């Protein structure tokens, strides 16, 4: 990156940090001001992430942006790295964050005093986790995003959120402990925490220390996979995400992908095919653990009777698909998996936002004032008699020719698109990604490849069946139910997320071209190592001939 703009690499991390500090100084009031600041900052963060992606893409396969915040040479100081994968994930985080925030502005921002502050800290942790180049700061950013997620999960209060929040906090604190133990073991063996430096020094590890190296890597992987909701460490996810408020759950849709990202980054960097006795370490565990998680998520979707739990199991199934794909260590499969990562995250975020609107549409308000306060009566139509005539309602009036209310039409179309993307039905982005992965699996063959091939198809079928059942419950039993009332701030982000998924189909070749280049760079880790270790510090002004 050129000197005039190289400092922008750290901007996605500093921007939400500064925004959160500013909003804290504003006190507990001024919510409209905070909402405006939060929206502007989140939009600017997304713009910066897109700029990073475009700069990396324009630079070709070997393009890496490396920034040394403390101006210490590698590996002694903090380093931020914008490579194709990091930029890709940063854009995804910014898009999900902006959509969730716009949705929250309709009502959920009023449920807690520090919502906007926690939201910005969540974005800071996400951006930092994707851009950092060393394990210690990865741990720091993990804890920042997790601490913010604790507050966002409890946002709005209620017994269900507190109960689910305690389980969520407990499992993540345990995973953080494992994270520290794994980092300590790796540091003891390699003497460094810089990811590129660790990968460069693995070949120098003595045979007597190889077991300790593998133990540290395994413990670290357990911490990441617990956060990625790998079976059997994912019991906490459906109740926790289901109890969270809609905008918080939408942001959480990408939190599990942080664990997947960490596994993908470190496994391809440290255990490539040319790593000697450590080559592909743990790959079999990733494959079969991912397959078990995918099967568990698919069965969970089929068994779920509540839409919020179904959404949680769909997140689990997507994590299982990605982890299994990583374990095969195949660039073509990784390319399709990255396309699937973006598609499933956008659809999962949209589904969590739709959950609240669909449940609200099933309830009958007692009066006009209840629409504003969010208080709804229990649905009185559940025990109603079915229509007695064909194409007639309970009053024997013809149903044919009646106009569908705009709000109900929007919910129906949005839910249908979301369901088709999640199920992987053509011609949407979920189908494109699964087709790319299926084609790569045909080249790999083997029992594990055929198992993933079958599970991708079966899980899509299970998802279609379960989502169709939910759709019938919400849209085919609407007698005596008034048309739902939706706000623009609630519908716009859902439409934008699904629009992005549709845009991925229209630009499928371009997106797949980017994911192929990203997968190639991941499976050739020497590019990353050379870029980071070749980062040059800025000379002191006196050395450059300036004033000291």
C-alpha positions in Angstrom: 0.0 0.0 0.0 1.2 3.5 -0.8 2.5 5.6 2.0 -0.3 8.2 1.8 -3.0 5.6 2.6 -1.2 2.8 4.5 -2.5 4.2 7.9 -6.0 3.4 6.8 -5.3 -0.3 7.5 -5.7 0.3 11.2 -8.7 2.6 10.8 -11.4 -0.2 10.9 -10.1 -1.0 14.4 -9.6 2.6 15.7 -12.8 4.0 14.3 -15.2 1.9 16.4 -13.0 2.3 19.4 -13.0 6.1 19.1 -16.7 6.1 18.4 -17.5 4.0 21.5 -15.3 6.4 23.6 -17.1 9.4 22.2 -20.6 8.0 23.0 -19.5 7.1 26.5 -18.6 10.8 27.0 -22.1 11.8 25.9 -23.6 10.1 28.9 -26.7 8.1 29.2 -29.0 10.4 27.2 -28.8 11.9 23.7 -29.9 8.6 22.0 -30.7 10.3 18.7 -27.2 11.7 18.6 -25.7 8.4 19.5 -27.8 6.7 16.8 -26.6 9.1 14.2 -22.9 8.7 15.3 -23.2 4.9 15.4 -24.8 4.7 12.0 -22.2 7.1 10.4 -19.3 5.2 12.0 -20.6 1.8 11.0 -21.2 2.9 7.4 -17.7 4.4 7.3 -16.2 1.2 8.7 -17.9 -0.8 5.9 -16.6 1.7 3.3 -13.0 1.2 4.7 -13.4 -2.6 4.6 -14.5 -2.4 1.0 -11.6 -0.1 0.2 -9.2 -2.6 1.7 -10.7 -5.4 -0.4 -10.5 -3.4 -3.6 -6.8 -2.5 -2.9 -5.9 -6.1 -2.2 -7.8 -7.3 -5.3 -6.2 -4.7 -7.5 -2.7 -5.7 -6.3 -3.0 -9.3 -7.6 -2.5 -12.6 -5.8 0.6 -11.4 -3.9 -1.1 -8.3 -2.6 -0.8 -7.9 1.2 -1.1 -4.8 3.3 1.1 -5.0 6.4 1.0 -2.3 9.1 3.2 -2.0 12.1 1.3 0.2 14.7 4.3 0.4 17.1 6.9 0.6 14.3 8.6 -2.4 15.9 10.2 -4.9 13.4 8.5 -8.3 13.0 8.1 -10.3 15.1 8.6 -8.1 18.2 5.6 -5.8 17.8 2.0 -5.7 16.9 1.2 -6.3 13.2 -1.9 -5.9 11.2 -2.3 -7.7 7.9 -4.9 -7.1 5.2 -4.7 -10.1 2.8 -7.6 -11.4 0.6 -9.1 -13.5 3.4 -8.9 -10.7 6.1 -10.4 -8.1 3.7 -13.2 -10.5 2.7 -14.2 -11.2 6.3 -14.0 -7.5 7.2 -16.4 -6.6 4.4 -18.8 -9.3 5.6 -18.6 -8.1 9.2 -19.2 -4.5 8.2 -22.3 -5.5 6.0 -23.8 -7.6 8.8 -23.1 -4.9 11.4 -24.7 -2.1 9.4 -27.8 -4.2 8.6 -28.3 -5.1 12.3 -27.8 -1.5 13.4 -30.3 -0.1 11.0 -32.8 -2.7 12.2 -32.1 -1.8 15.8 -32.8 1.9 15.2 -36.6 1.1 14.9 -37.0 0.0 18.5 -34.2 -2.1 20.1 -31.8 0.8 20.7 -34.2 2.0 23.4 -34.0 -1.3 25.4 -30.7 -0.4 27.0 -28.5 2.6 27.8 -25.2 1.3 26.3 -26.5 -0.5 23.2 -24.6 1.8 20.8 -21.3 1.6 22.8 -21.5 -2.2 23.0 -22.3 -2.4 19.3 -19.2 -0.4 18.3 -17.0 -2.5 20.6 -18.4 -5.6 19.0 -17.4 -4.3 15.6 -13.9 -3.3 16.9 -13.4 -6.9 18.1 -14.5 -8.4 14.7 -12.4 -6.1 12.6 -9.4 -6.6 14.9 -9.7 -10.4 14.9 -9.7 -10.5 11.1 -6.9 -8.1 10.6 -4.4 -9.0 13.4 -1.3 -10.9 12.5 -0.3 -12.3 15.9 -1.9 -14.7 18.4 -1.8 -12.5 21.5 -3.8 -9.7 19.8 -6.1 -12.3 18.3 -6.9 -13.3 21.9 -7.3 -9.6 22.9 -9.8 -9.0 20.1 -11.6 -12.2 20.8 -12.2 -11.1 24.4 -13.3 -7.6 23.2 -15.9 -9.0 20.9 -17.0 -11.6 23.4 -17.3 -9.0 26.2 -19.5 -6.9 24.0 -21.5 -9.9 22.9 -22.3 -10.7 26.6 -23.8 -7.3 27.0 -25.7 -7.5 23.7 -27.1 -10.9 24.5 -28.5 -9.6 27.8 -29.8 -6.4 26.0 -33.5 -6.0 26.8 -33.5 -8.2 29.9 -35.7 -11.1 30.7 -35.3 -14.5 32.4 -34.7 -16.3 29.1 -31.9 -14.0 28.1 -30.2 -14.3 31.5 -30.4 -18.1 31.6 -29.1 -18.4 28.1 -26.5 -15.7 28.7 -25.0 -17.5 31.7 -24.5 -20.7 29.6 -23.0 -18.6 26.8 -20.6 -16.8 29.1 -19.5 -20.0 30.8 -18.6 -21.8 27.6 -16.8 -18.9 26.2 -14.8 -18.2 29.3 -13.8 -21.9 29.3 -12.8 -21.6 25.6 -10.8 -18.4 26.4 -8.9 -20.3 29.1 -8.0 -23.0 26.6 -7.0 -20.2 24.2 -4.5 -18.9 26.7 -3.1 -22.4 27.5 -2.7 -23.2 23.8 -1.0 -19.8 23.1 1.4 -20.4 26.1 2.4 -23.8 24.7 3.0 -22.5 21.2 5.1 -19.7 22.6 7.1 -22.0 24.8 7.9 -24.2 21.7 8.5 -21.5 19.1 9.4 -18.4 21.1 7.1 -16.2 19.2 3.4 -15.2 18.9 3.5 -13.7 15.4 1.6 -16.0 13.1 3.9 -15.7 10.2 7.0 -16.2 12.4 5.4 -19.3 14.0 4.8 -20.8 10.6 8.3 -20.0 9.5 9.9 -21.6 12.6 7.9 -24.8 12.7 10.4 -26.6 10.6 13.1 -25.7 13.2 11.2 -27.3 16.1 13.1 -30.3 17.5 11.5 -33.7 17.2 11.4 -34.0 21.0 9.2 -30.9 21.2 6.9 -31.9 18.3 4.4 -33.5 20.6 4.2 -30.3 22.8 3.7 -28.3 19.6 0.8 -30.5 18.5 -0.7 -30.4 22.0 -0.7 -26.6 22.0 -2.2 -26.5 18.5 -4.9 -29.0 19.5 -5.8 -27.1 22.6 -5.9 -23.9 20.6 -8.1 -25.6 18.0 -10.6 -26.7 20.7 -10.9 -23.1 21.8 -11.6 -22.0 18.2 -14.0 -24.8 17.4 -16.0 -24.2 20.6 -16.5 -20.7 19.4 -17.3 -22.1 15.9 -20.0 -24.3 17.4 -18.5 -27.6 16.4 -20.4 -30.7 17.7 -20.5 -31.6 20.6 -19.5 -28.1 21.9 -22.5 -26.3 20.3 -25.3 -27.1 22.8 -25.2 -23.4 23.9 -25.9 -21.8 20.5 -29.6 -22.4 19.7 -30.9 -21.2 23.1 -28.4 -18.3 23.3 -28.9 -16.9 19.8 -32.7 -17.6 20.1 -33.0 -15.6 23.3 -31.0 -12.6 22.0 -32.7 -9.6 20.6 -33.1 -9.7 16.8 -30.2 -7.2 16.0 -27.9 -8.9 18.5 -28.7 -12.4 17.0 -28.1 -11.0 13.5 -24.6 -9.9 14.5 -24.0 -13.2 16.3 -24.5 -14.9 12.9 -20.9 -13.9 12.1 -19.4 -14.6 15.5 -19.3 -18.4 14.9 -17.5 -17.6 11.6 -14.7 -15.9 13.6 -13.8 -19.3 15.1 -14.0 -20.8 11.6 -11.7 -18.0 10.3 -9.1 -18.6 13.0 -9.0 -22.3 12.2 -8.7 -21.6 8.5 -6.0 -19.0 9.0 -3.7 -21.0 11.4 -4.3 -24.4 10.0 -3.4 -23.5 6.4 -0.5 -21.3 7.6 1.1 -23.7 10.1 0.3 -27.2 8.8 0.6 -27.1 5.0 1.5 -30.1 2.9 5.2 -29.3 3.1 5.3 -29.0 6.9 7.1 -32.4 7.3 5.8 -34.5 10.1 3.3 -31.8 11.0 1.7 -31.7 7.6 -2.0 -31.7 7.7 -2.0 -32.1 11.5 -5.6 -32.5 12.7 -7.1 -32.5 9.2 -9.0 -35.8 9.8 -10.5 -34.4 13.0 -11.6 -31.3 11.2 -13.3 -33.3 8.4 -15.2 -35.8 10.6 -16.0 -33.2 13.3 -17.4 -30.9 10.6 -19.4 -33.7 9.1 -20.9 -34.6 12.5 -21.7 -30.9 13.1 -23.4 -30.7 9.7 -25.5 -33.8 10.3 -26.4 -32.5 13.8 -27.4 -29.1 12.4 -29.5 -30.6 9.6 -31.3 -32.9 12.0 -31.8 -30.0 14.4 -33.4 -27.9 11.7 -35.8 -30.7 10.8 -36.7 -31.2 14.5 -37.1 -27.5 15.3 -40.7 -26.2 15.8 -39.6 -22.6 16.6 -38.1 -20.4 13.9 -35.4 -18.9 16.2 -34.1 -22.4 17.1 -34.2 -23.4 13.4 -32.1 -20.4 12.6 -29.6 -21.4 15.3 -29.3 -24.9 13.9 -28.8 -23.5 10.4 -25.8 -21.5 11.7 -24.5 -24.8 13.2 -24.9 -26.6 9.9 -23.1 -23.8 8.0 -20.2 -24.0 10.5 -20.0 -27.8 10.1 -19.8 -27.4 6.3 -17.0 -24.9 6.5 -14.9 -26.8 9.1 -15.2 -30.0 7.1 -14.2 -28.2 3.9 -11.2 -26.8 5.6 -9.9 -30.2 6.6 -9.7 -31.5 3.0 -6.9 -28.9 2.3 -8.1 -28.5 -1.3 -8.0 -25.0 -2.9 -11.0 -25.7 -5.2 -13.1 -26.8 -2.2 -11.9 -23.9 -0.1 -13.0 -21.5 -2.9 -16.6 -22.8 -2.8 -16.6 -22.8 1.0 -15.6 -19.1 1.1 -18.5 -18.3 -1.3 -20.7 -20.4 1.0 -19.4 -18.6 4.1 -20.6 -15.2 2.7 -23.9 -16.6 1.4 -24.8 -18.4 4.6 -23.8 -15.5 6.8 -25.9 -13.0 4.9 -28.9 -15.4 4.9 -28.5 -16.2 8.5 -28.4 -12.6 9.5 -31.5 -11.9 7.4 -33.3 -14.9 8.9 -32.7 -13.7 12.5 -34.1 -10.3 11.6 -37.1 -11.9 10.0 -37.8 -14.1 13.1 -39.1 -11.2 15.2 -41.2 -9.7 12.4 -42.8 -13.1 11.6 -43.5 -13.8 15.3 -45.0 -10.3 15.6 -47.2 -10.8 12.6 -48.7 -14.0 14.2 -49.8 -11.9 17.2 -52.9 -9.7 17.4 -52.4 -6.3 19.0 -54.9 -5.2 21.6 -55.0 -1.6 20.3 -53.1 0.8 18.1 -51.0 1.9 21.0 -49.6 -1.6 21.3 -47.8 -1.3 18.0 -45.6 1.4 19.3 -44.9 -0.1 22.7 -44.2 -3.6 21.5 -46.9 -5.1 23.7 -49.0 -7.8 22.0 -51.8 -10.0 23.1 -51.7 -13.7 22.7 -53.0 -14.8 19.2 -56.7 -15.4 19.7 -57.1 -17.1 16.3 -55.2 -20.3 17.2 -58.4 -22.2 18.1 -60.5 -20.7 15.3 -62.6 -23.0 13.0 -61.1 -23.5 9.6 -63.0 -22.1 6.6 -66.1 -24.0 5.8 -66.1 -23.4 2.1 -63.7 -23.6 -0.8 -62.1 -20.2 -1.5 -64.4 -18.7 1.2 -63.5 -17.2 4.6 -65.5 -17.6 7.8 -68.0 -15.0 6.7 -68.6 -16.9 3.4 -66.9 -14.1 1.5 -64.8 -14.9 -1.6 -61.0 -14.9 -1.0 -60.2 -14.7 -4.7 -59.3 -11.3 -5.9 -58.3 -9.9 -2.5 -55.1 -7.9 -2.4 -52.2 -9.2 -0.3 -51.1 -6.5 2.2 -47.8 -5.0 1.3 -46.2 -5.9 4.7 -47.4 -9.5 4.4 -46.1 -9.7 0.8 -42.7 -8.4 1.9 -42.4 -11.0 4.7 -43.5 -13.7 2.3 -41.0 -12.8 -0.4 -38.2 -12.2 2.1 -38.8 -15.5 3.9 -39.0 -17.4 0.6 -35.7 -15.9 -0.7 -34.0 -16.5 2.7 -35.2 -20.1 2.8 -34.0 -20.8 -0.7 -30.6 -19.4 0.0 -30.2 -21.4 3.2 -31.5 -24.6 1.6 -29.2 -24.1 -1.4 -31.9 -24.1 -4.0 -31.3 -22.8 -7.5 -30.6 -20.2 -8.8 -29.6 -18.4 -5.6 -26.2 -18.0 -3.9 -26.5 -21.0 -1.7 -26.9 -23.2 -4.7 -23.9 -21.6 -6.5 -21.7 -22.2 -3.4 -22.9 -25.8 -2.9 -22.5 -26.6 -6.6 -18.9 -25.3 -6.5 -18.2 -27.5 -3.4 -19.9 -30.6 -5.0 -17.8 -30.2 -8.1 -14.6 -30.0 -6.0 -15.6 -33.1 -4.0 -16.1 -35.1 -7.2 -12.4 -34.6 -7.9 -11.3 -35.6 -4.4 -13.3 -38.8 -4.0 -12.7 -41.0 -0.9 -15.2 -41.9 1.9 -15.0 -38.5 3.6 -15.5 -36.6 0.3 -18.5 -38.8 -0.6 -20.0 -38.3 2.9 -19.7 -34.5 2.7 -21.2 -34.7 -0.9 -24.2 -36.6 0.4 -24.6 -34.4 3.5 -24.6 -31.2 1.5 -27.6 -32.6 -0.5 -29.4 -34.1 2.4 -28.9 -31.0 4.7 -30.3 -28.8 1.9 -33.4 -31.1 1.7 -33.9 -31.0 5.5 -33.5 -27.3 5.5 -36.1 -26.9 2.7 -38.6 -29.2 4.5 -38.2 -27.4 7.8 -38.4 -23.9 6.4 -41.4 -24.9 4.2 -43.2 -26.2 7.3 -42.5 -22.9 9.2 -43.6 -20.9 6.1 -46.9 -22.8 6.0 -47.5 -22.1 9.7 -46.8 -18.4 9.3 -48.4 -17.6 5.9 -51.1 -20.3 5.4 -52.9 -19.8 8.7 -53.7 -16.1 8.6 -57.4 -16.1 9.1 -58.8 -13.4 11.4 -55.3 -11.9 11.6 -54.8 -8.2 10.8 -52.1 -7.2 8.4 -48.8 -6.7 10.1 -47.3 -3.2 10.4 -43.7 -2.9 9.6 -41.3 0.0 9.7 -39.0 1.0 6.9 -36.0 0.8 9.3 -37.0 -2.9 9.9 -37.5 -3.9 6.3 -34.7 -2.0 4.6 -31.8 -4.0 6.2 -33.4 -7.4 5.4 -33.9 -6.3 1.8 -30.3 -5.1 1.6 -28.9 -8.4 3.0 -31.0 -10.5 0.6 -30.1 -8.1 -2.2 -26.4 -8.7 -1.5 -27.1 -12.5 -1.7 -28.8 -11.9 -5.0 -25.9 -9.7 -6.2 -23.5 -12.6 -5.5 -25.5 -14.7 -8.0 -25.4 -11.9 -10.6 -21.6 -11.5 -10.1 -21.0 -15.1 -9.3 -18.0 -15.4 -11.6 -16.4 -12.3 -10.1 -17.0 -13.4 -6.6 -15.8 -17.0 -7.3 -12.7 -15.5 -9.0 -11.9 -13.6 -5.8 -12.5 -16.7 -3.6 -10.3 -18.8 -5.9 -7.5 -16.3 -5.5 -8.1 -16.2 -1.8 -8.0 -20.0 -1.5 -4.8 -20.1 -3.6 -3.1 -17.6 -1.3 -4.2 -19.6 1.8 -2.8 -22.8 0.4 0.5 -21.1 -0.5 1.3 -19.8 3.0 4.8 -18.7 2.0 3.2 -15.6 0.4 1.8 -14.5 3.8 5.0 -15.3 5.6 7.2 -13.4 3.2 4.9 -10.4 3.2 4.8 -10.1 7.0 8.4 -10.8 7.6 9.4 -8.4 4.9 7.5 -5.5 6.5 9.9 -2.5 6.9 9.7 -0.1 9.8 9.6 3.6 9.2 13.0 5.2 9.8 13.4 7.8 12.6 13.1 11.4 11.3 16.7 12.0 12.1 17.7 9.1 9.9 15.6 10.5 7.0 17.2 13.8 7.3 14.4 15.6 9.2 14.2 17.2 12.6 14.5 14.7 15.5 
